[in-house]
Amino acid sequence: MKRILIVQGHPDNSRQHFCHALAQSYESAAAKAGHQVSVIDVAASGATCLRSRAEWESGLPEYAAEAQRAIAAADHIVFIYPLWLGSMPALLKAWLEQVFREGFAFNMSKHGWHSRLKGKSARVIVTMGMPAFAYKWFFFAHSLRSFERNILKFCGIRPVRWSVFGMVEDTNSNRRRKYLAETARNGAAAR
């Protein structure tokens, strides 16, 4: 049994999006397989942008402290978000900046950085309107690679696995069912 944290990074929680269906598919399959699952909805968290180094070094907002506790307790973290303008939505990035602070996710010293989240794994699920192969092969999955290398692995989280789901705005129900089934399999396996 693994302790899984799902970070729902779609910035609009006023209605259900395909990202929400993917999160529910992962959560249901993981719980059915006996894993302990918790969910953070970034849109409902109260996330705010950091605007200065002084804010970075000031007190931690309560939602960020709660998220840090949830991450600390998790063995596996699942991030789900839509690709917007070639990257993650700004609200998710703002949440990450608040939560993955020095002292929690990493430490800096005169000898370099020290990862503090070792022993955790992650899955990043990204949805997009373009074909997934275009994002991977033409755009080299640049923002996803940056998230993996510069945030997750920097903090010691590995392995990091990807699920890149393209053409999600197409009403092809077979494609969506395939994506939901793949997500459920990954949830049951806690990967």
N, C-alpha and C positions, 0 to 999 in steps of 0.2 A: 504494500500500500504506500502510495506517495501522497504528500500534501501538495496540492496544485493551487496556484493562484492564477486566475484569469484577469488580465487587465484589458477591459473593453475600452478601446481608444477611439471609438467613433465619437466625434464631438457633438453630435445631435442625438439626444435621447428623447426628443419630443415625439418620435414615432420609431417603429421598428425598421431597421435596415438589414441588409444581408449580413453585415458584420454581427448583428445581434443574433441572427439565426445560427451563424457559425459558432458563436460563443455558447448558445444553448445546446447545440449538437455536441460540442466538446464536453461541456459540463455534464450533460445527461449520461453520456457514454462513460465518462470517467467515474461518476458516482455509482453507476450500475456495476462497474468493474471493481468497486470497493475502495476507490481513492477518495480522499477528503478534498473537497473543492470549495474555494471561496472566490468571490468576484469583486473587483473594483470597477465601478463605472466612472471613468475619468470625467465625463460630461456632468455627472452629478456630484463630483467630489469638491467642487469649489476651487479648482486649480487656478492659480494666478501666475502671471509672468514675472520673472525676476528682471529687474531693470537696472540693477547696479551691483557692484561687488559688496557694498554695504548690506544690501538685502540678502545676498548669498551668505554673508557671515552673521546675519542677525538670527533671531529666533525662528524656529521651524513652525510653519503653519500646522494646525492640528490634523488636517487631512493628509499632509505629508508624513507626519509622525505615525498616523494609523497605517499608511501605506508601507512605511519602513518596517513596522511590526509584522505586517502581513508578508512582506518579502522575506524578512528574517525567518519566519516560520515555514516558508515554502521550500520544497525540494525542487519544484519545477514551475516555471513562470511562462504563461502564454500571453503574448501581446497580439491583439487583433485590432486592425485599423484599415481604413481605405487610403489609397494613394491619392494625395491631393497635390497638384502642381509638382509632381515628381518626388514627393517626400511624404512623411507622416504629417497629419494635421497639426497645426500650430499648438492647439490645446494639449495634445499628447506630449509634444516637445516641452511645453511649459511645465507639465506635470513631472516629466522626467528630470528636468532641471531642478525642481524643488525637492524631489524624492531622492535622487541619486547624488546626494551631496557628499563632500569630503567628510570623513569621520564615520560615515555609514557605508557607502559603497566602495570607498578607497581611502587611503591615507597618502599624503605627500611628505617626503622628507628630502634632505639634501642628497640622498642616494637614489631618488626617483619615487615612483609610486608603488603602493602595495595594495593589491586587490583584496577586498574584504568580503566578497560574495562567492568565494570558491565553494565548490561542492553542489552548486545549483545548475540546472540545465534550463534551456528555454526553447520555445517554439515561437516563431513570428509568423502570423497569418496576415497577409496583405491582400486586399481586394482592389481591383482596378477595372476601368472601362476598356482599356486597350488589351490586346492579346498578351498573355503572360510571356510568350516567347519574345515579343518585341521589347518588353521591359528588361528581360534577362539578357538578350543577345544584342540588341541595338543600344539600349541605355546602360547595359552592364549591371543592372540592379544596383546602381550607385548608392541610392539612399539606404537601401536595405543593408548593403555591405558596410556602409558607414555606421549604421545603428549597431550592427553585429560587432564590428571591430572597435569602434571608438567609444561605445558605451557598455555593451554587455560583456564582451571579452576583456575590455579594460578593467572592469570591476570583478573579473574572475568567473563569470558565468559561461560555462561551456559543458557540453556541446550546445551549439545554437543551430536549430534546424529551421528551415523555411517551408512555408506553404504559400505559393503565389498563385492567386486565382484571378484570371483575366476574364474579360467580357461579362462581368457580373450584371451589367445593366441590360444585357440581352435577356429577353424573357424566355429563353430556351430552358425549360424546366429540367431537361435531362442533364444539362451542364451543372445547374445548381444542385440537383440531387447528387451528382457525382462529387461535387465539392463538399456537401454536407456529409456524405458517407465517408469520404477520406478524413474529414475532421473528426468524425465519430470514432473511426479506427484509431486515430492518433490519441484521442481522449481516453479510450479504453486501455491503450498501451502506455499512457502517461508519457508520451513523447511528442 
